[in-house]
């Protein structure tokens, strides 16, 4: 076999091995199912599966005989997440959001009982609101904060309402009772809005970002003047964009869709 043909043979086998891994990423498969979907002859498939099993990229269940992803794929995923720069991963997503919405977009995280704005994509408009980049806001008076609160367990939530100092920032700041009534819907939708509850004439919307363990440690949010963005806007087309982009970022953080 010449070097050229040998190289082509190796590349083809690498592609087939990757096809097997991508197939098993969705769910376990039998030998026959893999063969049918990838159209690989039995002899070649046996060799590929044996190699992948030996190197622990896949494993076979003893009872069902189904093939599934192995420990090496898990280790590789963990290594990827360890070296992932969340701000760098979020930046192009935020830029696309701000371009489509024509308003400021941010990545947030939670620090104790406050929301911290850690990355941004801001737009230039005739009327601009104060940047939230680097700022901290209370959980109860921000759309992102409401999402974090909606994922507190009952005991954490009870502690929060007992300990936090509730400040009425504007006439529209929610009372604890009003906020509690919102949280279940917010948790179900992974989406929240804020209508002038922290700053007058400023509105926002946020969507939850999940990691591989289905934890919500981040949100993406849009902040705008109330005269340019109505409550209906936030709950319709802005919501659609934010949830779409939050899902993309969640996948980058290792969330597997079911």
C-alpha positions in Angstrom: 0.0 0.0 0.0 1.5 3.4 -1.0 1.7 6.2 1.5 -1.1 8.1 -0.3 -3.6 5.3 -0.1 -2.5 4.4 3.4 -3.2 8.0 4.5 -6.6 8.0 2.8 -7.4 4.6 4.5 -6.5 6.1 7.9 -8.5 9.2 7.4 -11.6 7.2 6.3 -11.3 5.1 9.5 -11.0 8.2 11.7 -14.2 9.6 10.1 -16.0 6.3 10.7 -14.9 6.2 14.3 -16.1 9.7 14.8 -19.4 8.9 13.2 -19.8 6.0 15.7 -19.2 8.4 18.6 -21.6 11.0 17.3 -24.2 8.3 16.9 -23.8 6.9 20.4 -23.8 10.5 21.8 -27.6 10.5 21.1 -28.4 7.1 22.7 -27.0 3.5 23.0 -27.2 1.4 19.8 -26.9 -2.3 18.9 -24.3 -3.6 16.5 -27.0 -4.0 13.9 -28.4 -0.5 14.4 -24.9 1.1 14.0 -24.3 -1.0 10.9 -27.6 0.0 9.3 -27.3 3.7 10.1 -23.7 4.1 9.1 -23.6 1.5 6.3 -20.4 -0.2 7.4 -19.6 -3.8 6.6 -19.5 -6.2 9.6 -15.8 -6.9 9.4 -14.8 -3.2 9.4 -17.4 -2.3 12.1 -16.1 -5.1 14.3 -12.6 -3.7 14.1 -13.6 -0.2 14.8 -15.8 -1.1 17.7 -13.0 -3.3 19.2 -10.5 -0.5 18.9 -12.9 2.1 20.5 -13.7 -0.3 23.3 -10.0 -1.1 24.0 -9.2 2.6 24.2 -12.3 3.2 26.4 -14.0 5.6 24.0 -17.1 3.3 24.1 -18.3 0.4 26.1 -20.9 -2.4 25.7 -23.6 -3.3 28.2 -23.3 -6.9 29.2 -27.0 -7.6 29.3 -28.5 -5.5 26.5 -25.3 -5.8 24.3 -25.9 -2.1 23.4 -22.9 0.1 22.7 -22.7 3.4 24.6 -20.1 6.2 25.1 -17.2 5.3 27.4 -15.3 7.0 30.2 -12.8 8.6 27.8 -15.5 10.7 26.2 -16.6 11.9 29.7 -13.0 12.7 30.6 -12.5 14.6 27.3 -15.7 16.6 28.0 -14.6 17.5 31.5 -11.2 18.7 30.2 -12.9 20.9 27.6 -15.1 22.5 30.3 -12.0 23.0 32.6 -10.3 25.1 29.9 -13.4 26.8 28.6 -13.4 30.6 29.0 -17.1 31.4 29.5 -16.7 35.0 28.7 -14.9 34.2 25.4 -17.5 31.6 24.6 -20.4 34.0 25.3 -19.0 37.0 23.4 -20.0 36.1 19.9 -23.5 35.1 21.2 -23.9 38.4 22.9 -22.8 40.3 19.8 -25.4 38.5 17.7 -28.1 39.3 20.3 -27.2 43.0 20.5 -27.1 43.1 16.7 -30.5 41.5 16.3 -32.2 43.3 19.2 -30.3 46.6 18.8 -29.9 46.9 22.5 -27.2 46.1 25.1 -26.7 42.4 25.9 -24.8 40.9 28.9 -23.7 37.7 30.4 -24.3 37.5 34.2 -23.4 35.3 37.1 -24.5 35.1 40.7 -22.4 36.3 43.6 -24.2 35.5 46.8 -27.4 37.5 46.7 -26.4 39.7 43.8 -26.1 39.6 40.0 -22.8 40.4 38.5 -22.5 41.5 34.8 -19.3 39.9 33.6 -19.4 40.3 29.8 -21.1 42.7 27.4 -22.0 43.6 23.8 -23.2 47.2 23.8 -24.7 49.2 21.0 -24.5 52.9 20.2 -27.9 54.6 20.1 -29.0 58.2 20.3 -30.3 57.5 23.8 -28.1 55.1 25.8 -28.7 53.7 29.2 -25.9 53.4 31.8 -23.8 50.3 31.1 -24.3 47.4 33.5 -20.9 45.8 32.7 -19.1 45.2 36.0 -22.1 46.3 38.1 -23.9 44.3 40.7 -27.7 44.3 41.1 -29.9 42.6 43.7 -31.5 39.3 42.8 -35.0 40.4 43.5 -34.9 43.5 41.3 -33.3 42.2 38.1 -34.6 39.8 35.4 -31.4 37.6 35.7 -31.7 37.6 39.5 -35.3 36.3 39.3 -34.0 33.3 37.2 -31.3 32.5 39.9 -34.0 32.8 42.6 -36.3 30.5 40.7 -33.7 27.8 40.9 -33.1 28.0 44.7 -34.4 25.1 46.6 -37.2 25.9 49.1 -34.9 26.2 52.1 -32.5 28.5 50.2 -35.4 30.6 49.1 -36.7 30.9 52.6 -33.3 31.9 53.9 -33.0 34.5 51.2 -36.3 36.2 51.9 -35.5 36.2 55.6 -32.0 37.7 55.2 -32.1 40.0 52.3 -32.6 43.7 52.9 -35.5 44.6 50.6 -35.2 48.1 49.1 -38.0 49.7 47.0 -35.8 51.1 44.2 -38.8 52.3 42.2 -42.6 52.4 42.6 -42.6 49.2 40.5 -40.2 47.1 42.6 -42.0 43.9 43.5 -42.8 43.0 47.0 -41.6 39.6 48.3 -45.1 38.2 48.0 -45.4 39.4 44.4 -42.0 38.0 43.5 -42.8 34.6 45.1 -45.8 34.3 42.9 -43.7 34.8 39.7 -40.9 32.3 40.5 -42.6 29.0 39.5 -43.5 30.3 36.0 -40.0 31.7 35.6 -38.5 28.4 36.5 -40.7 26.6 34.0 -40.0 29.0 31.2 -36.3 29.7 32.1 -37.1 33.3 31.2 -37.8 36.5 33.2 -38.5 40.1 32.6 -38.1 43.3 34.6 -40.2 46.3 34.0 -38.7 49.4 35.7 -38.2 47.4 39.0 -34.6 48.6 39.6 -34.4 51.8 37.5 -37.2 53.9 36.2 -37.6 53.9 32.4 -35.3 50.8 32.1 -36.5 47.3 31.2 -34.8 44.0 30.8 -35.3 40.3 29.9 -33.1 37.3 30.7 -32.8 33.6 29.8 -31.2 30.8 31.9 -27.9 29.2 30.8 -27.3 25.7 31.9 -24.1 23.7 32.3 -23.4 20.0 31.8 -24.8 19.2 35.3 -28.0 21.2 34.6 -27.1 24.0 37.0 -27.9 27.6 36.2 -24.7 29.6 37.0 -25.2 32.2 34.2 -27.8 34.1 32.3 -27.9 36.2 29.2 -29.9 39.4 29.4 -30.9 42.4 27.3 -31.3 45.8 28.9 -33.2 48.7 27.2 -35.0 52.0 27.7 -38.7 51.3 28.3 -39.8 53.6 25.5 -37.9 51.5 22.9 -38.8 48.1 24.3 -42.4 47.2 25.4 -43.4 44.4 27.7 -45.0 42.7 24.7 -41.6 42.9 22.9 -39.8 41.3 25.8 -42.3 38.5 26.1 -42.4 37.7 22.3 -39.6 38.2 19.8 -36.9 39.2 22.4 -37.8 36.1 24.5 -37.4 33.9 21.4 -34.0 35.3 20.6 -32.7 35.0 24.2 -33.9 31.5 24.7 -32.4 30.4 21.4 -29.0 31.9 22.3 -29.1 30.7 25.9 -29.6 27.2 24.5 -26.5 27.6 22.3 -24.4 28.7 25.2 -25.7 25.9 27.3 -24.6 23.4 24.7 -21.1 25.0 24.8 -21.1 24.4 28.5 -21.9 20.7 28.0 -25.6 20.5 28.4 -27.0 17.6 26.4 -30.4 18.1 25.0 -32.9 15.3 25.7 
